[in-house]
């Protein structure tokens, strides 16, 4: 029972991380209904991502183009949590 609740919570965090990363450049243009959801996930992810950005620098993937590694690392951590059978 508790595993199922944690599994659902981690899945919601993964979807939230995806939406957060896609909507971050457009956060000022969000409707109020979606802005409150974005702000909820922002409160969760901002501290974690700021901490991870201090450890993992962006990876250069092209001329003037880089990938935020903190989001990828957080995604990997969440996926590893999903793969664990018992917490």
C-alpha positions as CSV (number, residue, x, y, z in Angstrom):
1,X,0.0,0.0,0.0
2,X,2.7,2.5,1.0
3,X,4.8,1.5,-2.0
4,X,1.8,2.3,-4.3
5,X,1.4,5.7,-2.8
6,X,5.1,6.5,-3.2
7,X,5.1,5.1,-6.7
8,X,2.2,7.4,-7.7
9,X,3.9,10.4,-6.0
10,X,7.2,9.7,-7.8
11,X,5.3,9.4,-11.1
12,X,3.6,12.8,-10.5
13,X,7.0,14.3,-9.8
14,X,8.3,13.0,-13.1
15,X,5.4,14.4,-15.0
16,X,5.7,17.7,-13.0
17,X,9.4,17.9,-13.8
18,X,8.7,17.5,-17.5
19,X,6.0,20.2,-17.5
20,X,8.1,22.4,-15.3
21,X,11.1,22.2,-17.7
22,X,8.8,22.9,-20.8
23,X,6.9,25.8,-19.2
24,X,9.7,27.6,-17.4
25,X,10.5,29.9,-20.4
26,X,6.8,30.8,-20.6
27,X,5.9,31.1,-16.9
28,X,4.9,34.8,-17.2
29,X,2.3,34.0,-19.9
30,X,0.5,31.2,-18.1
31,X,-3.2,31.4,-17.2
32,X,-3.9,31.7,-13.5
33,X,-5.2,28.1,-13.4
34,X,-2.0,26.7,-14.7
35,X,0.2,29.2,-13.0
36,X,-0.8,27.9,-9.6
37,X,0.1,24.3,-10.6
38,X,3.4,25.6,-12.1
39,X,4.2,27.5,-8.8
40,X,3.5,24.3,-6.8
41,X,6.1,22.4,-8.8
42,X,8.4,25.3,-8.9
43,X,8.5,25.3,-5.1
44,X,9.5,21.7,-5.1
45,X,12.0,21.7,-8.0
46,X,13.7,25.1,-7.6
47,X,15.7,24.3,-4.4
48,X,16.6,20.9,-5.7
49,X,17.7,22.1,-9.1
50,X,19.6,25.0,-7.7
51,X,21.5,22.6,-5.5
52,X,22.2,20.3,-8.4
53,X,23.3,23.1,-10.6
54,X,26.1,23.8,-8.2
55,X,27.4,20.3,-8.6
56,X,26.6,19.5,-12.3
57,X,27.5,22.1,-14.8
58,X,25.6,22.4,-18.1
59,X,26.9,20.1,-20.8
60,X,28.0,21.8,-24.1
61,X,26.2,20.0,-27.0
62,X,26.9,22.5,-29.7
63,X,28.0,25.9,-30.6
64,X,26.3,28.1,-28.0
65,X,24.0,25.2,-27.0
66,X,24.1,23.4,-23.7
67,X,21.9,21.0,-21.7
68,X,20.9,21.6,-18.1
69,X,22.4,18.5,-16.5
70,X,20.6,19.1,-13.1
71,X,17.2,18.3,-14.6
72,X,18.6,15.1,-16.2
73,X,20.3,14.0,-12.9
74,X,17.0,14.7,-11.0
75,X,15.1,12.6,-13.6
76,X,17.6,9.7,-13.2
77,X,17.2,9.8,-9.4
78,X,13.4,9.7,-9.7
79,X,13.6,6.8,-12.2
80,X,15.9,4.9,-9.9
81,X,13.4,5.4,-7.1
82,X,10.7,3.9,-9.3
83,X,12.9,0.9,-10.0
84,X,13.4,0.1,-6.3
85,X,10.8,-2.5,-5.1
86,X,10.7,-1.5,-1.5
87,X,11.6,1.8,0.1
